[in-house]
């Protein structure tokens, strides 16, 4: 083979090697970019997931706040609240109507054109208290009228409290600082660090906590609020025990605190000293639970009215009926006879089971046979 042929082969080999290296470099860049994109996507999804969890937590906590009955017993009476709301409405010309339900004020506003109306409401329920703190929900987010109205009402509330020498804490701030609430473990709290210290053979006494609240001030409050207040006070070993007795006729509300016991003491006053590791036990009212003693076959073929009455007597409060228009003669299956008893859990309907435990307000649907409407 001539020298020129060897030179050509050598040059081609070098060229091919460089092309292979370039191709491999491109592939490496693509692999790196793919890994980077996946990493960014994973981080983005993680952020979305965290945002979803946080959003759900805040929504759950806000629902608990709204469900807390407002007592109007610690500074502002219901009559005071009504007068304040009406006075604030009279000060804003476009507000046509003001109505009050509990701690929520509903307002109707005339549009700028005068041809239509829109509505908003301002919620002053600060975990069962009227402190001047409020939350707004409006059909017209471009208008500053709801904010102006809320500020007027809030200012008047705070002025009355000041005149009466009443100083109420901002209850929502306690709960907002408690990030555990709204999570499955939120009602019990233990923080590592409340340890007894030893130095050689000498025992070092742990730090004492002075209670900022008396026991009576915590009773009847929402457990979310009580846990938050105790945590802010420095207690870091809190346990909760539900009393499942809130049913249709109960005077208590769900999550209402019945008793607070610190180191076995159920009556304490502001300034009383407790060890930092003191065990706090909170008992609170929860939904009544009902154990169903019957199987589905027990209900089938009975009249749906009889079954509904029986379920009601057991303590269930949300019972609905649903026709199945499948009868022609009514000889095999009777008109009004039960087909199924369904329970709605997490938006899904499923058959009721024997010995299963359900909350008293679980939605129950009785399906029953009926003649076709076109018969």
N, C-alpha and C positions, 0 to 999 in steps of 0.2 A: 504494500500500500504506500502510495506516495506521501511525502511530507505534507503537502498541501491538504491531502485528505485527512491526515491526523489533526492538522490545525483546524480544519472545518469541524471535525467531530468534537475536538476540545472546546471550541468556541460554542458549539451547540449545547454541550454538556453544562458549561458555565451559565449559559443563558437559561437553560431549563431549570437549573438549580436555583437561580435567582427568582424565576417565576414561581417556583414551588414555595420558596421562602415568602414571597409577596402574598401568595394565596393563603399560606398558613397564618401570616400576620393579619390578613383581612378576616379570616375565620376567628382568630383570637379576639379581634376587636368586636366582631358580631357576638361572640360568646360573652364577652365582658359587658357589652351593651344589653344583651338579653338578661344577664344576671342582675345588672343595675336596675333595669326596668322592673324586673320581678321584685327586687328589694324595695324599690319605690312604691310599687303596687301593694306589696305586703304591708309596708308602713302606712300607706294611705288607708288600706282596709282596716288596719289596727286602730288608726285614729278614728275612722268612721265607727268602728265597734265601740270604742271608748266613749265617743260622743253619744251613740245610741244608748249605752248603759247609763251614762250620766243624765241624759234627757229623760229616760224612763224613771230613774231614781227621783229626779226633781218633780216629775209629773205625779208620781206616787205620793211623795211627801205633800205636794200641794193639794191633792185630793183628800188626804188626811186632815189638813188644815181646814179645808172648806167644810168637812163633815163634823168638825168639832162644834158643839152647840155653844152659842154666845150667850152668856148669862146676864150681862149688864148689871153686875153686882159690885164692881170694884172702882167706881168713880163716875161713870156715865150711865144714866138710866135710859131705858128705851124711850121715854118721853123726851129726854134731853136730845137723844139721837134724832128723833123725828123732827123736832124743832130746828135743829142744826141743818138737817137735810133740806127742809122746806125753805129756810132762810137763804141757803146757798143757791137753791133753784131760782128764787125770786130775784137774785142779784144778776142772773144771766138771762137776758131778754129772750133768746131763742129757745130756751128750755121751756117746753109746753107742759110737761107733766113730770111729777116726781112721786115715786111710790117706794115704800120700804118693806122689805121682807127679811126679818132677822137682822143681820148686820150688813145686808146688801142693799144698796140704793139703786133703783132702776130709773132711768131718765129717757124721755122722748124729746128730740131736738128737731126744730123746724129747719129745713134746708135753706140755703141762702136765697134760692129762687122762690121759696115759699110754696112750691108745688108738691113737695113730698116731705116725709119725715125720716129720721133715722134714730137708732137707739144705742144706748151704752149703759153699762152698770159698773158701779164701784163697790168693791168688796172690802169692808173694814174689819173682817173677822181675823184678828191676829191671835190664832190658836185659842179662841174662846174669849178674847178680851178686846176691848176697844181702846187702842193706844194712839190712834191717829195714823198708823201705817195702813196703806191701802193697795189694792190691786185693781187694774182697769181692764175691762173687755169692751171693745167698741166696734160698731159697724163702719165707722169712718175714722181711719187711722190718720188721715190728713188734718183733722180738726184738733185744735188745742182746747176745745170746750171741756172734754172729760178731765183733762189734766187740771184745768183751771177750777172746775167744780170740785175735784178731789182735794186740791190744795186749800180751797175755802173751807170745806168740811173739816179737813185735818187740822187746820189752824184754829178753828173754833173749838174742836175737841181738846186740843192741847191747852188752849186758854182756860177752859173750864177746869181741867185737871190742875192747872197751875193755881187758879183762884181758890180751889178747894184743898190746896196743899197735898195733892196726891201725886206721887211719883211712880209711874208704872214702867217696868222695863220693856224694851222692844223684844217681845217674846220670839218673833220670827228670827231674830239674829242668833239666838241660842241654837235653834234648829238648823239654820243655814250653815253654821259652823260645824255641825255634826254630820260628817260625810258618810257615817256608817248607816244612817237611817235610810229606809227605803230599800235595804238589801236584806237577804235572808237572815243574816246574823245581826241585824241592826238592833234587835231588842235585848241582846245580852252583850256585855262589853267587858273585856279583860285586857289590861295593858301590862306587858311584862315590864318589870322594873320595881314593882312594889315588893321588894325582897327585904327580909330581915338581915341586917349586916352584922358580921362578926369580925372582930379584930383581935386575933389571938383568942384568949379566953374571955375577953371583955365584950359584952353585948352593947351595941350602939342602938339607942332607941330611935325608931323611925319617926319621920316627920309627922306632926299633927296637922289636921285640917279643921279649920273653924267653919261650921256650917253657915252658909249665907242665907239659908231658908229654914223656916220652921216646918214641922211635919204637916200641920194643918193647911199650909199654903200649897202643898203639893197634891193633896187629895182632891179628886174630882177633875184634875187636869188630864190632858192627853198624854199617854205614856211617852210619845216622841219628845214632847216638851220636857217632861220630867227627867228623862235620861239625859237630854242635852244640858239641862240646868245642873244636874249632879256631876256630869263630866266636866263642865266649866268650873265647878267648885273644887275639882281635884280628885274626886272619887274615881278609881280606876278598876274596881271589881264589882260590876253591876250584873245582877241576874234578874230575869223576869219570869213570872209564873202567871199564865192565863187562867181566869175563872170563866169557864164557858157557859154563861148563863144569860146572855143577851138574846132574847127571842122576840116574838111579836108584841108581847105586853110588857116588856121590861122597861123600867124607868131609867136604867143605865144606858150609856151609849158605848159602842164598840171602841176599845182602847182607853176607856176611862180608868184612871188609877184608883184603886180601892185602898191600898195601904203601902207605905214605904217603911221598911225596917232596916236600920243601920246597926250592925253588930248586935242584933237582938233587941234593939231599942226602937219602939214604934212611935214614941212621943219625944220629940226633941225641939229645941228652940234655936233661934239665931244666936250664933256664938258658941254653941256647944262644940266641944273638941272631940275628934275621932281620929283614930290611927289612919295613916295613908292607905294601908292595905285592907281597911274595913270592908266587909262584905255587905253590899247593899242588895236587898231583895225587894222587888216591886211586884205586887200583885195587881192585875188589871183585868177588866171585863172584856170578854171576847165573844164571838158568835156562838150561840148554842149549836151543838152538834146532835144530829138525830141518827140513830142506828135503825135501819129498816129491817124488821123481823120477817118480812115476807119475800117470797120469790116472785118473779114476773107472772108465773102461771097462776098465782093466787089472785091476781087482779084481773086476768083475762076472762072475758065473757061476762064480767059483772057490769052493771050500768055505770057509765062514766061519772054520773052525779054522785052515786054512792061512793065510788073510789075517791073522787075529789074531796068529799066530806071526811072520809077516813084519813086521807093524807093531811088534811087541815087539822084534824084532831090530834095527829101525831106531832104537830108543831110547824109544818111547812107553811110558808107565807106566800110564795110566788107560784101559783098553780094555774096553768092555762089548758085550754082544750083545743083539739084540732080534728075536724071531720075527715073521714075517708069515705068518699061517696062511691062505694063499691057494691051496694046491695041492690038486688033485682027483686027477689021475692021476700027476703027476710026470714026464710025458713031455717036455713043452716046457721046463719049468723043473725042475731037479733039487732034491730035498730037501737043504737045507743050503747051497744056492748063494747067493752074495751078491747082494743087491739094491742097497744103497747103503752107502757109508762116510761117516758124518756126523761133523762136529766141532762141539763145543758151545762157542760163544764168546758171552760176555755173555748167557748163559741162552738163546741161540737156537741151534738146530741147523741146520747148512748143509752142503752136500756138500763133501768134501775136493777140493782142486784141485791140479793138477800145478804144481810149482815154488813152491808156497805155503810160507811159513815158519811153523812152529807151535812153541810151547813143549813141552818133553818131557812135561809133565804135563797137556797139553790133553786134555779128556775126548773120547774117540772112541767112537762107537756104530756097530757093524756090524749092519745089518739083513739078514736072510736069509729065504729062502722055506722054508716048512715046511707039512706037512699039517695040516689042521684037527683040533683036539682031539676033535671030535665024530665024526670019520670012523670 
